[in-house]
Amino acid sequence: MNKNIISTKSNLKKRFFAGLFDYSIIFIVTYLIFDIWGVANSEGNTHVTGFPAFCIFLFWCIWTVGLEQIFGATLGNSIFNLKPISTRKNQSKLTLGQSIKRHLLDSIDLSPIGIGVLLIKNTENNQRLGDIWAETIVIDETDQNQSVKKFDDSPVTENYNIQKKNIGNYIVRRVASALFDFILFAIILKILLPYIGNKIDGEYYTDTFPTIIAFFLYLLIQDLFFKKTLGKFIFKLELKLLEDENKTKSNKYFRIIARRVFDVFEIICPFIYLISISITDKNQKLGDKITKIIVTESKIKTTANTRYNQFGY
């Protein structure tokens, strides 16, 4: 017999300000992307298409679903000590599917007509529409009276889908780190444009090819000196070189440089990146696969008996 005892409160003020914080960040990033890459039409309205538009969607996914999968809550919820948890039996942490369901309905729950507020105040477990669909609740971690107590007489299967969950977490972190590096470069470029760009009709522009080269060097220098970009550092990832017959230092540097050459294909078509890290056995993108490099979780320094040393040997 399975039984869950759920104890919640509306936490309405905290949930409102947490949502306001998260979507303020999303709005700011969206505004910056429009400001940098937006094109005005004949009516004077600004729009973005192609890769910049994809970046807006990708950032939304990472800031909502991604952070929830990696840290258990979005930054807004974490600031206000809120945490979404699953009401399903034998499971407290949200699955990727549950996070997606919760946030797909954000636009409805956060609409000015107040659907989310009405549901939170009037449903039995203080759930908004996204929570009801995803089978989740939101609790205040500072309130000991809010929880889900689970009782299950049936045997619990060990290692419950753990491999699949870890892969999903890893892919989210890879994509998040890449997007962070891209947006940071765009912000730096925007700041430097008045000094390095060409002024045309009152706006500053740079040529595409030099910009791609600058982006390539921006990433490569971090890889060579630190084995990770700033994005990878934030999301606790780093490069590891797989075994190779030629273990000279020059060979190691050549492989790191060669790995970045293939970035141009992934910039043109981001789906190449997403598909390759999802289906390859070591979750490698195209450049990783060809140069025999993997991106793994950062760990504390290990002894000489471990499989990899500083440069992956």
C-alpha positions in Angstrom: 0.0 0.0 0.0 1.4 3.4 -1.0 0.4 6.6 0.8 1.7 10.2 0.7 1.0 12.7 3.5 1.4 16.2 1.9 1.6 19.3 4.0 1.9 22.7 2.2 1.1 26.3 2.4 0.5 28.8 -0.4 3.8 30.7 0.2 2.2 33.2 -2.2 4.4 36.3 -1.6 7.6 34.3 -1.8 6.4 32.5 -5.0 5.4 35.8 -6.6 8.8 37.5 -5.9 10.7 34.4 -6.9 8.9 34.2 -10.2 9.4 38.0 -10.7 13.1 37.7 -10.1 13.6 34.7 -12.5 11.6 36.3 -15.3 13.3 39.7 -14.8 16.6 38.0 -15.5 15.1 36.3 -18.6 13.7 39.7 -19.7 17.1 41.4 -19.3 19.0 38.7 -21.3 16.2 38.9 -24.0 16.5 42.7 -24.1 20.3 42.4 -24.5 20.0 39.9 -27.4 17.4 42.2 -29.1 19.7 45.2 -28.6 22.8 43.4 -30.0 21.2 41.4 -32.9 17.8 42.9 -33.4 16.9 44.2 -36.8 14.3 47.0 -37.3 11.6 46.4 -39.9 9.8 49.0 -42.1 7.4 49.8 -39.2 10.2 50.4 -36.8 9.7 47.2 -34.8 12.8 45.3 -33.8 12.9 41.5 -34.2 15.5 38.7 -34.1 15.6 35.5 -36.1 17.8 32.4 -36.5 20.5 31.7 -33.9 19.8 34.8 -31.7 16.1 33.8 -31.5 17.2 30.3 -30.6 19.4 31.7 -27.9 16.5 33.4 -26.2 14.6 30.1 -26.1 17.7 28.2 -25.0 18.3 30.7 -22.1 14.7 30.3 -21.0 15.1 26.5 -20.9 18.4 26.7 -19.0 17.2 29.3 -16.4 14.0 27.5 -15.6 14.3 23.8 -16.4 18.1 23.6 -16.3 18.7 25.2 -13.0 15.8 23.2 -11.5 17.5 20.0 -12.6 21.0 20.9 -11.6 20.4 22.7 -8.2 16.8 21.5 -7.4 15.3 25.0 -7.8 15.6 28.1 -10.0 17.8 31.0 -8.6 14.6 32.9 -7.7 13.2 30.0 -5.7 16.6 29.4 -4.0 16.8 33.0 -2.9 13.4 32.7 -1.2 14.1 29.2 0.2 11.5 27.6 -2.0 11.9 24.2 -3.6 9.6 22.2 -5.9 9.4 18.5 -5.0 7.6 15.6 -6.6 4.5 14.0 -5.1 5.1 10.8 -7.0 5.8 7.7 -4.9 9.5 6.7 -4.4 10.6 10.0 -5.8 11.4 13.4 -4.3 13.6 15.0 -6.9 11.9 16.3 -10.1 12.5 14.4 -13.3 13.4 16.3 -16.5 9.9 15.7 -17.7 8.3 17.2 -14.6 10.4 20.3 -14.8 9.5 20.8 -18.5 5.8 20.4 -17.7 5.9 22.9 -14.8 7.5 25.6 -16.9 5.6 25.0 -20.1 2.6 26.5 -18.4 4.4 29.5 -16.8 2.9 31.9 -19.4 -0.6 30.8 -18.2 0.2 30.7 -14.5 1.9 34.1 -14.6 -0.8 35.8 -16.8 -2.3 39.1 -15.5 -5.7 37.5 -15.1 -4.2 35.6 -12.1 -4.9 32.0 -12.9 -1.8 30.9 -11.0 -2.7 32.9 -7.9 -6.2 31.6 -7.8 -5.1 28.0 -8.1 -2.4 28.3 -5.5 -4.9 29.8 -3.0 -7.7 27.4 -3.7 -6.2 24.0 -4.6 -5.8 21.4 -1.8 -2.0 21.3 -2.1 -1.5 24.9 -3.2 -0.5 24.0 -6.7 -0.5 26.2 -9.8 -1.5 24.7 -13.1 2.0 23.6 -14.0 2.4 21.9 -10.6 -0.9 20.0 -11.1 0.2 18.7 -14.5 3.7 17.8 -13.4 2.6 16.2 -10.0 4.7 18.6 -8.0 4.3 21.0 -5.0 6.4 23.9 -3.8 7.5 24.0 -0.2 9.3 26.6 2.0 12.4 24.8 3.2 12.5 27.1 6.3 9.1 25.8 7.4 9.4 22.4 9.0 5.6 21.9 8.7 5.8 21.8 4.9 6.8 18.4 3.4 5.8 15.2 1.6 6.0 12.2 3.8 6.1 9.0 1.7 5.2 5.5 2.8 5.7 2.5 0.6 5.4 -1.1 1.5 6.6 -2.3 -1.9 10.3 -3.0 -2.4 12.2 0.0 -3.7 14.3 -0.6 -6.8 17.8 0.5 -6.3 19.5 2.9 -8.8 16.1 4.0 -10.0 16.7 5.4 -13.5 19.8 7.1 -12.1 21.9 6.8 -15.3 19.3 8.5 -17.4 18.9 11.3 -14.9 22.6 11.9 -14.7 23.0 12.1 -18.4 20.1 14.6 -18.6 21.8 16.7 -15.9 25.1 16.6 -17.7 23.7 17.6 -21.0 21.9 20.6 -19.4 25.1 21.7 -17.8 27.0 21.4 -21.1 24.5 23.5 -23.0 24.2 26.0 -20.1 28.0 26.5 -20.0 28.2 27.0 -23.8 25.4 29.5 -23.8 26.9 31.4 -20.8 30.2 31.7 -22.8 28.4 32.9 -25.9 26.4 35.5 -24.1 29.4 36.7 -22.1 31.4 37.1 -25.3 28.4 39.0 -26.9 28.3 41.4 -23.9 32.1 42.0 -24.1 31.8 42.6 -27.8 28.9 45.1 -27.3 31.0 47.1 -24.8 34.0 47.2 -27.2 32.1 48.0 -30.4 32.5 51.8 -30.1 36.3 51.2 -30.1 36.7 48.4 -32.7 33.6 48.6 -34.8 32.6 50.4 -38.0 30.0 53.1 -37.6 27.2 52.9 -40.2 24.1 55.0 -39.9 24.7 55.8 -36.3 25.2 52.1 -35.3 28.5 50.2 -34.8 29.1 46.9 -36.6 31.9 44.4 -37.0 32.7 42.1 -39.8 31.5 38.5 -39.4 34.8 36.7 -40.0 36.9 38.7 -37.5 34.1 38.3 -34.9 34.2 34.5 -35.4 38.0 34.4 -35.1 37.8 36.5 -31.9 35.2 34.2 -30.4 37.4 31.2 -31.3 40.4 32.8 -29.6 38.3 33.8 -26.6 37.4 30.2 -26.0 40.7 28.7 -27.0 42.8 30.7 -24.6 40.7 29.6 -21.7 40.9 26.0 -22.8 44.7 26.1 -23.2 45.5 27.8 -19.8 42.7 26.5 -17.6 41.3 23.4 -19.3 37.9 25.0 -19.0 36.0 28.1 -20.1 34.4 30.4 -17.5 31.0 28.8 -18.4 32.5 25.3 -17.7 34.0 26.6 -14.4 30.6 27.8 -13.2 28.9 24.6 -14.1 31.8 22.4 -12.8 33.0 20.9 -16.0 36.5 20.5 -17.5 38.4 19.0 -20.4 40.0 15.6 -20.2 42.2 14.1 -23.0 41.7 10.4 -23.6 44.7 8.0 -24.0 46.8 8.6 -27.1 50.1 7.1 -28.3 51.7 10.5 -28.8 51.8 12.0 -25.3 54.0 15.1 -26.1 52.9 18.4 -24.8 52.7 19.8 -28.3 50.3 17.0 -29.2 48.1 17.9 -26.3 47.9 21.5 -27.3 47.3 20.6 -30.9 44.3 18.5 -30.0 42.8 21.3 -27.9 43.2 23.7 -30.7 41.8 21.3 -33.3 38.8 20.6 -31.1 37.8 24.3 -31.4 38.0 24.3 -35.2 34.8 22.3 -35.4 32.9 24.9 -33.4 32.1 26.7 -36.6 29.7 23.9 -37.7 28.0 24.0 -34.3 27.6 27.8 -34.4 26.0 27.5 -37.9 23.8 24.6 -36.8 23.4 24.3 -33.0 21.5 21.0 -33.4 24.7 19.3 -34.5 26.0 20.1 -31.0 22.9 19.0 -29.2 22.5 15.8 -31.1 26.2 14.7 -30.9 26.5 15.2 -27.1 23.1 13.4 -26.7 23.8 10.2 -28.7 27.6 9.6 -28.5 28.7 7.0 -25.9 30.9 9.6 -24.0 28.6 12.5 -24.7 31.1 14.1 -27.1 30.4 16.9 -29.5 31.9 16.7 -33.0 35.3 18.3 -32.1 35.5 16.1 -28.9 35.0 12.9 -30.9 37.6 13.6 -33.6 40.3 14.9 -31.2 39.6 12.2 -28.5 38.7 14.7 -25.8 35.8 14.4 -23.3 34.2 17.0 -21.0 33.7 15.7 -17.5 32.7 16.9 -14.1 35.4 18.9 -12.3 36.7 17.1 -9.3 39.2 17.7 -6.5 42.8 16.9 -7.2 43.5 13.2 -7.2 46.5 11.0 -6.6 48.9 9.8 -9.3 47.1 6.4 -9.3 44.0 7.8 -10.8 43.1 7.2 -14.4 43.7 10.9 -15.5 46.3 13.4 -14.4 46.3 17.1 -15.1 46.2 16.7 -18.9 44.1 13.6 -19.0 46.7 10.8 -18.7 
